[in-house]
């Protein structure tokens, strides 16, 4: 399913941003949706995921308590509200979707997702 991510930008440390990811072409109400990020010179890392079966949410330890993932099936969209941003949150953020991942372990594995958005840049100045 094609995904379109948006909402990135430049923000000062302690500020907030809200990322959006819209699907097109078909409903993704049966998919798991996730956000990953990749900082310069680093590997892509898991940020957060939401499971289609029951809406369960998962977060990496580095963002837990600061970021909130949510979805709107009627709008075929998933969101990532990022609060208390830190310089180390600077990265390109990617949304991903897949109908097969659903366990707490598989939701955080980037290679298991078959649909990816183009990425949106988030820069946090200290």
N, C-alpha and C positions, 0 to 999 in steps of 0.2 A: 504494500500500500504506500503510495507517495506521501511523504511527510514534509511539512514546511515549518521550520522553526523561526521564531522571531522574538524580539524583546531585549536583545543584548544591548550593551552600551558601556559608557564610562561612568563610574560612580565612585564617590569617595568611600573610604573605609568607614564602616558603620552604617552605610546606606542600604537601600533595598532596590531590587529589580524583580520584575515578573516576566518569566519566559513563557512563551506559548508555542504549542506544536499542534498544527492542524493537519488532519488527514484529508485526503481527497480521493475520490473514485469509488470508495466503498466504506461502509461502516466498520469501525474497529471495536465495537462494543464487546467482542469476544477476544480481544487481544490483551496481552500484557504490554504496558507502556513503561518506558524508562528514560532517564536522562543520564548521559555520560558526559565527561569532560576531558579535554586534553590540553595540558599546558605545554608551552614550547619546550622541546627536548625531553618530554616525558611521555609515558604510555597513556593510552586512554584509560580512564578509571570510572568506576561506577559511582553515581551520585545518589540516585533515587529511582524507585520503581513502584508501580501500582498494579495490582493483580486484578484481572478481569473477573475472576470467579466471585470474589467477595469484597473487592475494593481495598484489600489489605495493602498497606504501604510499607516501604522499606527504605532505609537511608544508610549511607555510609557513616561511619563514626565521625568523620570530619565535618559533616554538615548537619548531623542530628541535632535537633533543637533550634536550628536556624532556618532551615529550608523546609518547605511544605509542598508536597506534590498533590495534585488533584486532577480530576477529569470531568468532562461534561460530554456524555455520550450523545446527547441531542445535538451538540455542536461538533462532534467528532474532534474534540480537542483535549489536550492535556496541558497542565500548567505547572510551573515551578516557581513558587514564591520564595525569593531569597532575601532574607533579612540579616542584619548584622554582618554585612559582607566584610571579608578580610582580603588583604592583598594576595594571599595564597589561593583565593577563589578565582583569580584571573586565569582564564582558559577559554577555549572554544567549547561551547556546550552543544551537544548533539542529542536529539530525541531519537528513540528507537522503538520499534514495535515488532511483536512476533506472537503468533497464536499458540506456540508450543511451550514457551517458558512459563512456569507457574510456581515452581518451588522456590523457597527463600534463597537457595544456592544458585539455581539456574537464572533467576531474575537478574543477578549481578554479573553475569558472564557476557561480555560484549559479543563474542564470536557466535553466540547462539541466536542473535537477533538478525533477521533477514531484511528488515526495512529500516532505513536511516534517513533522517533529515540532513540538510546541507550544513548545519552548524551555525551558531550565532555567537559572536564574540562578546565576552564579558571582561572588562578591565576594571580592576579596583585599585584606585590610587591610595597610597598610604600617607 
